[in-house]
Amino acid sequence: MVFSVRGFIKKKQEMLSVQEVHNLWDMLTSKNHAISLFQVYLNFTHDPILKMFLKEYLAKVKHDIETFKNIMNKYGIKSGDSPPKCVHSNGNNEIISDELIGRTVFTFAQEHVEMLLRAIRTSTTNDGVRRVFIKITYGAIKNLEGMIKLLKLKGWIDQPPIYPNVPPDIQEIISTSEAFHLWDQLTFRYDNIEQTKLYSLLAHDGDFKLILKQGLHNVLQKQAAMLEKECCYFGLSLPKGPAETMKYAADTELVDDDYLYRMILAGVQGAASLHAQSFKQSITNDRVRKIFRELLIGEISHYDKLVKFGKLKGWLFVPPQYR
């Protein structure tokens, strides 16, 4: 009986949802297009640093493609056509400038992070497939960071407007976008704190209450304190914070734990998207961009753990299965 139960659990873990199948196909197709694009660009690239970056990026894309191919072969999923093995240009290699190539690859790198986040968010059936998406996302974040630094080094990236109200004794500068994202992230955390406190009063399951407590004290409140410090440092006006205490809910049967869990999961999904936008749009201040990058990586990890917890409790809706 023990072996049959283990076999059943293993079989469930190896299932794929219809969206996970699409995510694998979509990601493989996108990376195949990227290979063709990068091969063309390498024929027109003159700058040695940009050429080296593109070659390294191309090697990583090819490695990711092999990973997706192996998964799709395992589950019998049909893939599209493979890109050409090589692309040569016999024309004028001055037609496309290095700056245009860099900017175009930068746009691809930005969208690729968003694409991978969508894949992570909708891949809840197969933990192994989601883990692959997460690993590749971490690599995509690193590539985007490298692309930003390269474009800044070469002067190929536009400088957004600078936030004008930084205190005169502060030497750092931030863009208007970075200033907004610091403030926006803080207000989002304030709402998260209020929500988590309320859900802690309404929740019944002991494990769930512990997760809410840990999330409140070890994540949300610490992040809020860090963002408050940054906002004060750069002279940003702070909104009013969440209440220190909350009145105990008289009727704790208003909502079920599974609903509260899914609302928390949706909040984590929203937070990851918010972090990604903040990271992508933080060009001016490298230190601030690093803050958003670390928040994004942490949120992805939290989401993965929450999905596994919801599956364990049976609180996660099961999407249509592929097989």
DAWO-V860061 format. One line per field, one symbol per residue. burial: + if it has 9 or more other C-alpha atoms within 8 Angstrom, else -. Layout:
BEGIN
burial: ???
END
This chain:
BEGIN
burial: ------------+-++++-++-+++-+++-++++++-++++++++----++--++-++--++-++--++-+++-----+-------------+---++--+++--+--++-++++++-++--+++++-++--++-+++-++-++--++-+++---+---+--+--+---+--+++++++-+++-+++-++++++-++++++++----++--++++++-++++++--++-+++++++---------------+----+-++++-++-+++-++++++-++--++++--+++-++-+++-++-+++-+++-++---++-------
END
